[in-house]
Amino acid sequence: MITLVGEIVDKMMDNPADDLFGGYYPFLRRLVIPFVLLMIFFFVYDLSNGSALLSAIFTGFSIGPLLILERLMIIYLIKQNLNENRQ
């Protein structure tokens, strides 16, 4: 099935997650996720007595769970906002 670029842009524009935190969600996402990954790297670096390779591997494996946690948080907040709007 061929998708037109306009349809993809429409899906991006209608994303309800962009309305979270007063519209600041895309900006916060671009700041918080790299910051959390850096903190994980430095924490593992400190625990492993300076092994950058081990820290990089562990940080790389934590990207998937971090993005899943973010997605779950978005789903929870969107459902919470919908319930507040219904009442």
Residue frames as qw, qx, qy, qz and C-alpha x, y, z in Angstrom:
[[0.000, 0.890, 0.455, 0.000, 0.00, 0.00, 0.00],
 [0.423, 0.347, -0.005, 0.837, 1.38, 3.39, -0.96],
 [0.271, -0.780, -0.421, 0.375, 1.15, 6.15, 1.61],
 [0.321, 0.781, 0.112, 0.523, 1.30, 9.71, 0.52],
 [0.400, 0.124, -0.393, 0.819, 3.55, 12.16, 2.30],
 [0.309, -0.414, -0.028, -0.856, 0.52, 14.31, 3.12],
 [0.800, -0.397, -0.368, -0.257, -1.08, 11.43, 5.02],
 [0.719, -0.098, -0.440, 0.529, 2.07, 10.93, 7.08],
 [0.128, 0.254, -0.197, 0.938, 2.21, 14.64, 7.88],
 [0.549, -0.452, -0.217, -0.668, -1.48, 14.58, 8.87],
 [0.827, -0.330, -0.447, 0.082, -0.81, 11.71, 11.29],
 [0.530, 0.015, -0.358, 0.768, 2.06, 13.66, 12.83],
 [0.103, -0.340, 0.024, -0.934, -0.03, 16.81, 13.16],
 [0.683, -0.420, -0.248, -0.544, -2.90, 14.96, 14.83],
 [0.591, 0.031, -0.713, 0.376, -0.68, 13.35, 17.46],
 [0.499, -0.781, -0.242, -0.286, -2.44, 13.81, 20.84],
 [0.771, -0.337, -0.204, 0.501, 0.86, 13.39, 22.68],
 [0.378, 0.349, 0.029, 0.857, 1.97, 16.79, 21.40],
 [0.319, -0.713, -0.192, -0.595, -0.71, 18.42, 23.57],
 [0.764, -0.471, -0.370, 0.241, 0.76, 17.01, 26.79],
 [0.534, -0.417, -0.157, 0.718, 2.43, 19.35, 29.26],
 [0.114, 0.833, 0.154, -0.520, 0.87, 22.37, 27.63],
 [0.672, 0.740, -0.022, -0.010, 2.35, 21.61, 24.22],
 [0.069, -0.823, 0.564, -0.006, 5.90, 21.38, 25.55],
 [0.916, -0.141, 0.374, -0.040, 6.08, 17.59, 25.22],
 [0.830, 0.498, -0.020, 0.249, 8.13, 17.44, 21.97],
 [0.157, 0.815, -0.382, 0.406, 10.66, 19.88, 23.43],
 [0.595, -0.571, 0.483, -0.295, 10.84, 18.03, 26.76],
 [0.979, 0.086, 0.183, 0.006, 11.23, 14.69, 25.00],
 [0.683, 0.615, -0.184, 0.348, 14.25, 15.93, 23.11],
 [0.041, -0.736, 0.477, -0.478, 15.82, 17.11, 26.36],
 [0.714, -0.437, 0.407, -0.365, 14.84, 14.43, 28.87],
 [0.991, 0.126, 0.037, -0.011, 15.62, 11.23, 26.93],
 [0.636, 0.539, -0.363, 0.416, 19.26, 12.14, 26.12],
 [0.212, -0.660, 0.462, -0.553, 19.71, 13.42, 29.68],
 [0.873, -0.281, 0.277, -0.288, 18.42, 10.13, 31.13],
 [0.933, 0.296, -0.115, 0.167, 20.69, 8.15, 28.80],
 [0.329, 0.664, -0.434, 0.512, 23.69, 10.23, 29.88],
 [0.497, -0.563, 0.435, -0.496, 22.83, 9.69, 33.53],
 [0.986, -0.053, 0.116, -0.106, 22.58, 5.93, 32.96],
 [0.747, 0.502, -0.277, 0.336, 25.95, 5.98, 31.20],
 [0.062, 0.666, -0.480, 0.568, 27.65, 7.91, 34.00],
 [0.739, -0.424, 0.317, -0.417, 26.03, 5.77, 36.71],
 [0.995, 0.080, 0.036, 0.054, 27.19, 2.51, 35.10],
 [0.540, 0.640, -0.335, 0.432, 30.60, 4.08, 34.36],
 [0.251, -0.654, 0.481, -0.527, 30.99, 4.86, 38.04],
 [0.875, -0.257, 0.293, -0.287, 29.79, 1.41, 39.16],
 [0.957, 0.252, 0.006, 0.143, 32.07, -0.41, 36.70],
 [0.592, -0.606, 0.207, 0.490, 35.20, 1.46, 37.85],
 [0.033, 0.704, -0.342, -0.622, 35.68, 3.36, 34.61],
 [0.408, 0.077, 0.829, 0.373, 34.77, 0.80, 31.96],
 [0.322, 0.398, -0.124, -0.850, 33.44, 2.90, 29.09],
 [0.304, 0.075, -0.833, -0.457, 32.73, -0.19, 26.98],
 [0.141, -0.335, -0.905, 0.222, 30.51, -1.77, 29.62],
 [0.120, 0.489, 0.358, -0.787, 28.76, 1.56, 30.20],
 [0.308, 0.311, -0.423, -0.794, 28.10, 2.03, 26.48],
 [0.273, -0.089, -0.923, -0.256, 26.73, -1.49, 26.11],
 [0.073, -0.435, -0.788, 0.430, 24.43, -1.15, 29.11],
 [0.182, 0.479, 0.114, -0.851, 23.24, 2.28, 27.97],
 [0.288, 0.179, -0.656, -0.674, 22.55, 0.93, 24.49],
 [0.251, -0.252, -0.932, -0.063, 20.46, -1.90, 25.92],
 [0.023, -0.475, -0.618, 0.627, 18.50, 0.59, 28.04],
 [0.154, 0.137, -0.283, -0.937, 17.28, 2.63, 25.05],
 [0.356, -0.243, -0.784, -0.447, 14.47, 0.17, 24.21],
 [0.342, -0.512, -0.737, 0.278, 13.03, -0.07, 27.73],
 [0.109, -0.363, -0.192, 0.905, 13.31, 3.71, 28.09],
 [0.244, 0.022, -0.440, -0.864, 11.27, 4.29, 24.93],
 [0.399, -0.366, -0.818, -0.194, 8.70, 1.68, 26.02],
 [0.276, -0.477, -0.580, 0.600, 8.39, 3.41, 29.40],
 [0.046, 0.232, -0.076, -0.969, 7.90, 6.73, 27.62],
 [0.330, -0.158, -0.667, -0.649, 5.17, 5.26, 25.41],
 [0.390, -0.452, -0.792, 0.127, 3.36, 3.78, 28.44],
 [0.166, -0.415, -0.356, 0.821, 3.54, 7.15, 30.19],
 [0.174, 0.078, -0.336, -0.922, 2.05, 8.87, 27.13],
 [0.393, -0.308, -0.782, -0.374, -0.80, 6.36, 26.93],
 [0.345, -0.480, -0.683, 0.430, -1.53, 6.80, 30.63],
 [0.074, -0.358, -0.150, 0.919, -1.50, 10.61, 30.43],
 [0.246, -0.052, -0.516, -0.819, -3.69, 10.70, 27.31],
 [0.411, -0.416, -0.798, -0.144, -6.25, 8.39, 28.94],
 [0.287, -0.466, -0.527, 0.650, -6.16, 10.51, 32.08],
 [0.050, 0.212, -0.112, -0.970, -6.75, 13.68, 30.03],
 [0.336, -0.214, -0.681, -0.614, -9.66, 12.04, 28.18],
 [0.395, -0.481, -0.764, 0.170, -11.27, 10.99, 31.47],
 [0.176, -0.412, -0.307, 0.840, -10.92, 14.53, 32.85],
 [0.156, 0.078, -0.352, -0.920, -12.50, 16.00, 29.73],
 [0.348, -0.332, -0.803, -0.352, -15.49, 13.63, 29.93],
 [0.323, -0.502, -0.690, 0.409, -16.41, 14.63, 33.47]]
